[in-house]
Amino acid sequence: MAKFEISRRKFLTGASLGASGIMLSGCDAFDSQLSIGSGLRSFLENANGLTYRAQRLLAGRDALAPEFTEADIRQPQRPNGVTAPDDDVYKGLLANNFADWRLEVSGLVEKPLSLSREQLMNMPSRTQITRHDCVEGWSCIAKWTGTPLSLVLDQAVVKPQARYVMFHCLDTIDRSLSGDIKYYGTIDLIDARHPQTILAYGLNGKPLPVENGAPLRARVERQLGYKMPKFLYKIELVDGFANVGGGRGGYWEDNGYDWYGGI
Amino acid sequence: MESVARSQPTAGADPAARKDETLIYRQSRWTRLTHWIWAISLFFMLLSGLQIFNARPQLYIGKQSGFDYNNTIFAIGAENTNAGARGYTEIFGHRFDTTGVLGWSGPAGQETARGFPSWATIPSYYDLGTARVIHFFFAWILTTTLIVWLVASTVNGHLRRDLAPRLDDLKRLPQDFIDHAKLKFHHTREYNTLQKMAYGGVLFVLLPLMIITGLAMSPSMDSVLPFLNDLLGGRQTARTIHFTVMVLLVAFFIVHILMILAAGPINELRSIITGWYRTDPPAQDDNSTERSA
């Protein structure tokens, strides 16, 4: 029917107009509604809670992240975030090869602990070859050795009202008007007690290097890299995020990342 | 029937009779609703996805990203040259200068190094966290809608009646190619073969593959479905497939829009908004009569 036929010229004109419309629309139109705390953003962030519940339902407490073989270790573990803390306290501890370093376990526990590296290394250890997935999109396979976090928690006896493990770190990640911000983050007790969640002091058969978080870093194998803080010095059991940085559960979370990093 | 159908839309014809003859209810409310939810979801997923990609504008093959070895097959980057900073795109080792669009872009004098340009990403500035919030929100919407559509289309017969391939589709394929190349369209209730292939390909191959490769990238889902990445060739291959399917979906979108413009945008839009579609009067076009017979 003639009415719906279109000449080639009209077709090309229409096509190019349509295409340029798409190009010109630009995407800064949404920028202003996406800042942290805005209604639209908070609504969209609900999806992370849904993902968290769905994945917890599917994976349960103990489903293990895939483990790999020695043949899969093809390169040094790529570091990210702070790779050489410029903090005086850290540099002092490093100069003494962490002999004066202690891991504090505090907060909602019956028996607060202060553990030296030797004490941690004398506890039963776990070694696993796993894939580190960075939120940026890259992956790297390495062998990690450390103390299962669950053993440390058992030793400290977690109080029933505790809901999250908060990691305190020695590295300054950011500076603000109120001073230096040292890296911090939280995971729930399900991930904290997961069999593959370890406080790692060894990497690829050697002591953990500075760039990867010496003397101690977290491995939380079912989540992305930003959920595995480095340069640990304190583990605090908390019942919420009210006293955790800006209240969203971690340094990157306070800067817009989702708290749950399993996806 | 025959005489009404043959009547041309000339001054003497009765327009009401012609309207009754050629307007048909083509798209159910389920198809229309899900179509538009997908359109919105895919728009936001594409633009937030390109933002996420910008955090690491490289694609690899295998379980991990090669830093001390090379398994990179695609990269967007910026470099300093004698002629100033340039953007480049590298595909299987072949480098192309893509300054202004990929690698190095922005308003004149304020160019920055970034994978995809700011007009193609949400937010327009670099913000990985926000892009992920948007991407996963619409991932839930898209997946839910796909399941709703699948159930509805099974129940209301849309799958069987309109999308299921038939022997006849194969026979008419060569003519379909010729007709599309000539921008000659037959407006019938049925989809033509190329339409069935395009819609079926998107709904049953590309979107499911997108969801599967998306899930394969989730470290938590890997603990539930550890075979997924083995099947796909590793997490970084899954990410590469995810990106490739995105390119195919964009290609589909462009062809889809061009075909709508060529076939009569008002009629096509009406059918996907109201469900009503004006078909060619029967027997006016010998070819289409033969086919619908």
Chai-1 contact restraints between the chains, C-beta under 6 A:
chainA,res_idxA,chainB,res_idxB,connection_type,confidence,min_distance_angstrom,max_distance_angstrom,comment,restraint_id
A,M1,B,D280,contact,1.0,0.0,6.0,A-B,restraint_1
A,F4,B,G264,contact,1.0,0.0,6.0,A-B,restraint_2
A,F4,B,N267,contact,1.0,0.0,6.0,A-B,restraint_3
A,I6,B,A262,contact,1.0,0.0,6.0,A-B,restraint_4
A,F11,B,A262,contact,1.0,0.0,6.0,A-B,restraint_5
A,G14,B,L261,contact,1.0,0.0,6.0,A-B,restraint_6
A,A15,B,L258,contact,1.0,0.0,6.0,A-B,restraint_7
A,A15,B,L261,contact,1.0,0.0,6.0,A-B,restraint_8
A,G18,B,I257,contact,1.0,0.0,6.0,A-B,restraint_9
A,G26,B,W119,contact,1.0,0.0,6.0,A-B,restraint_10
A,C27,B,L47,contact,1.0,0.0,6.0,A-B,restraint_11
A,C27,B,W119,contact,1.0,0.0,6.0,A-B,restraint_12
A,C27,B,T121,contact,1.0,0.0,6.0,A-B,restraint_13
A,C27,B,I122,contact,1.0,0.0,6.0,A-B,restraint_14
A,C27,B,S124,contact,1.0,0.0,6.0,A-B,restraint_15
A,D28,B,S124,contact,1.0,0.0,6.0,A-B,restraint_16
A,F30,B,I122,contact,1.0,0.0,6.0,A-B,restraint_17
A,D31,B,P123,contact,1.0,0.0,6.0,A-B,restraint_18
A,D31,B,S124,contact,1.0,0.0,6.0,A-B,restraint_19
A,L34,B,P123,contact,1.0,0.0,6.0,A-B,restraint_20
A,L34,B,T130,contact,1.0,0.0,6.0,A-B,restraint_21
A,L44,B,V133,contact,1.0,0.0,6.0,A-B,restraint_22
A,L44,B,F137,contact,1.0,0.0,6.0,A-B,restraint_23
A,E45,B,V133,contact,1.0,0.0,6.0,A-B,restraint_24
A,A47,B,F136,contact,1.0,0.0,6.0,A-B,restraint_25
A,A47,B,F137,contact,1.0,0.0,6.0,A-B,restraint_26
A,A47,B,W140,contact,1.0,0.0,6.0,A-B,restraint_27
A,Q55,B,S220,contact,1.0,0.0,6.0,A-B,restraint_28
A,L58,B,V224,contact,1.0,0.0,6.0,A-B,restraint_29
A,A59,B,S220,contact,1.0,0.0,6.0,A-B,restraint_30
A,A59,B,S223,contact,1.0,0.0,6.0,A-B,restraint_31
A,A59,B,V224,contact,1.0,0.0,6.0,A-B,restraint_32
A,A63,B,S223,contact,1.0,0.0,6.0,A-B,restraint_33
A,A63,B,V224,contact,1.0,0.0,6.0,A-B,restraint_34
A,L64,B,S223,contact,1.0,0.0,6.0,A-B,restraint_35
A,A65,B,S223,contact,1.0,0.0,6.0,A-B,restraint_36
A,P66,B,D222,contact,1.0,0.0,6.0,A-B,restraint_37
A,P66,B,P226,contact,1.0,0.0,6.0,A-B,restraint_38
A,Q75,B,F67,contact,1.0,0.0,6.0,A-B,restraint_39
A,Q75,B,D68,contact,1.0,0.0,6.0,A-B,restraint_40
A,R78,B,F67,contact,1.0,0.0,6.0,A-B,restraint_41
A,D133,B,P219,contact,1.0,0.0,6.0,A-B,restraint_42
A,E136,B,A55,contact,1.0,0.0,6.0,A-B,restraint_43
A,E136,B,R56,contact,1.0,0.0,6.0,A-B,restraint_44
A,G137,B,A55,contact,1.0,0.0,6.0,A-B,restraint_45
A,G137,B,R56,contact,1.0,0.0,6.0,A-B,restraint_46
A,W138,B,R56,contact,1.0,0.0,6.0,A-B,restraint_47
A,W138,B,S65,contact,1.0,0.0,6.0,A-B,restraint_48
A,S139,B,Q64,contact,1.0,0.0,6.0,A-B,restraint_49
A,S139,B,S65,contact,1.0,0.0,6.0,A-B,restraint_50
A,S139,B,R235,contact,1.0,0.0,6.0,A-B,restraint_51
A,S139,B,Q236,contact,1.0,0.0,6.0,A-B,restraint_52
A,C140,B,Q64,contact,1.0,0.0,6.0,A-B,restraint_53
A,I141,B,Q64,contact,1.0,0.0,6.0,A-B,restraint_54
A,R222,B,P219,contact,1.0,0.0,6.0,A-B,restraint_55
A,R222,B,S220,contact,1.0,0.0,6.0,A-B,restraint_56
A,R222,B,S223,contact,1.0,0.0,6.0,A-B,restraint_57
A,Q223,B,P219,contact,1.0,0.0,6.0,A-B,restraint_58
A,G256,B,G129,contact,1.0,0.0,6.0,A-B,restraint_59
A,G256,B,T130,contact,1.0,0.0,6.0,A-B,restraint_60
A,Y257,B,G129,contact,1.0,0.0,6.0,A-B,restraint_61
A,G262,B,S220,contact,1.0,0.0,6.0,A-B,restraint_62
A,I263,B,S218,contact,1.0,0.0,6.0,A-B,restraint_63
